[in-house]
Amino acid sequence: MLDFSFFTGEVFRGYILQGLYFSLALTAVSTLGGTVFGTVLALMRLSGKGFLAWPATVYVNGMRSIPLLMVLLWFFLLVPFIIGRPIGAELTAVITFIAFEAAYFSEIVRAGIQSIARGQIFAGQALGMSYGQNMRLVILPQAFRNMTPVFLTQTIILFQDTSLVYIITAHDLLHGFTVAGNNLSHPRESFILAAVFYFVICFSLSWAVKKLQAKIAIIR
Amino acid sequence: MALDWQVFCQDTIDKTVVKGCFGTGGATGTQTYLDWLLQAWGQTIIVAGLSLIVALVVGAIIGTIRTLPDNPWLARIGNWWVELFRNIPLLVQIFLWYHVVPVLIPAFAKTPKLALVVFGLGLFTSARVAEQLRAGIQALPRGQRYAGMALGFTTLQYYRYVLLPMAFRIIIPPLTSEAMNIFKNSSVAFAVSITELTFFAQQAGEETARGIEIYMAVTVLYVISAFAINRIMAFIEKRSRVPGLVASTGGGGH
């Protein structure tokens, strides 16, 4: 009933590879961008200054209470409207993911910073460090290390979420599989193969994270 | 740009503004975008609610069997279940349920499409619920288990009367985020043409060329829903607090 013989190396190179590349690139870029903006948001929320903390809180909670799919549609509608010309599904996906993931990463960074003992901050201040120096040299390096496992887990979820850009017809891994399935008239087998692909990638990544977590736990 | 909220009072077919904003309904009656929006919200609630039930029931079973003593095979099956459903993107799983399962398994051939999506979303979330319940059971002091055994309870009994009631109560906070997630994740049903909120947003936004107003309304409904779930779960959390734990003391003091 199922016939996977259509899936050859040629089909893989022709349909899947480009999508796989885009999914991985989107994951990498939005992890990086999300971390940078997420750290800024987390620092704003922890600054204790209302005019900084408030907008960041509203942004983070707002992003977290609407579905990613809805955010994708928003950006797909708004970005061309604001800059006056369409920018394509791929670029929309990148902007959306950075904006969306920043909210999630900011919560991870915030938890990471809050996990640092207060004495560390006082120690930095006692050494005469400025706020910036203290954050950069004492707090953030420790915070990033503490949050590494959660951070990597979120990256795996982010990789899974990139499949959603299929909806705005960006050419990602899932899109590659569905196009291959439709063109070669094996859509069902193609969906199964897509599931296997994602599973293998995510399973090995989460296995690696588990190993790393065990390692970090011993060092500490 | 001026916002035009009248779009919600428009009839969905001839685009004339209906007085009172609600159509007459029924088979021959009229339907406004406001009617459609509320219907779509209903669909979202149905999909999310049914999926949550599936997720809780299946997640409770899987989470429990992963902690059973002297039964490595059941625990292994539970672990496989969690790995399988956690490592495939939700959208791919929905596609599998919608396009592949009805063809491969004849028993599902006549299942309504909505039910297939509910299975997809429910089982996806069940893996996460199972993971939390396992953590919850393992977080309980060993003494609880031994106390149950010492009372002469069978394994089934001490799970039923001692471990599960405790575990479920301490995992309510993560379950709250899961319940909110399931509501947001139900938006993926849009990909297989379930007429829920996101589907409405996209469709009505295109039909009326008033995307911003439509998306705003839908976004507000999502936010309201998330907040409502949060409040309901906070209420349950408050009522089911375990006396004597840190969480049960509330805001400081004795």
Chai-1 contact restraints between the chains, C-beta under 6 A:
chainA,res_idxA,chainB,res_idxB,connection_type,confidence,min_distance_angstrom,max_distance_angstrom,comment,restraint_id
A,S65,B,V223,contact,1.0,0.0,6.0,A-B,restraint_1
A,S65,B,A226,contact,1.0,0.0,6.0,A-B,restraint_2
A,I66,B,T219,contact,1.0,0.0,6.0,A-B,restraint_3
A,I66,B,Y222,contact,1.0,0.0,6.0,A-B,restraint_4
A,P67,B,K184,contact,1.0,0.0,6.0,A-B,restraint_5
A,P67,B,S187,contact,1.0,0.0,6.0,A-B,restraint_6
A,L69,B,S187,contact,1.0,0.0,6.0,A-B,restraint_7
A,L69,B,T198,contact,1.0,0.0,6.0,A-B,restraint_8
A,M70,B,T198,contact,1.0,0.0,6.0,A-B,restraint_9
A,W74,B,Y215,contact,1.0,0.0,6.0,A-B,restraint_10
A,L77,B,G211,contact,1.0,0.0,6.0,A-B,restraint_11
A,Q160,B,P89,contact,1.0,0.0,6.0,A-B,restraint_12
A,S163,B,P89,contact,1.0,0.0,6.0,A-B,restraint_13
A,S163,B,L91,contact,1.0,0.0,6.0,A-B,restraint_14
A,L164,B,L91,contact,1.0,0.0,6.0,A-B,restraint_15
A,I167,B,A191,contact,1.0,0.0,6.0,A-B,restraint_16
A,R188,B,V100,contact,1.0,0.0,6.0,A-B,restraint_17
A,F191,B,F95,contact,1.0,0.0,6.0,A-B,restraint_18
A,F191,B,L96,contact,1.0,0.0,6.0,A-B,restraint_19
A,F191,B,H99,contact,1.0,0.0,6.0,A-B,restraint_20
A,F191,B,V100,contact,1.0,0.0,6.0,A-B,restraint_21
A,A194,B,V92,contact,1.0,0.0,6.0,A-B,restraint_22
A,A195,B,I88,contact,1.0,0.0,6.0,A-B,restraint_23
A,A195,B,V92,contact,1.0,0.0,6.0,A-B,restraint_24
A,A195,B,L96,contact,1.0,0.0,6.0,A-B,restraint_25
A,Y198,B,I88,contact,1.0,0.0,6.0,A-B,restraint_26
A,Y198,B,P89,contact,1.0,0.0,6.0,A-B,restraint_27
A,Y198,B,V92,contact,1.0,0.0,6.0,A-B,restraint_28
A,F199,B,N87,contact,1.0,0.0,6.0,A-B,restraint_29
A,F199,B,I88,contact,1.0,0.0,6.0,A-B,restraint_30
A,C202,B,N87,contact,1.0,0.0,6.0,A-B,restraint_31
A,F203,B,N87,contact,1.0,0.0,6.0,A-B,restraint_32
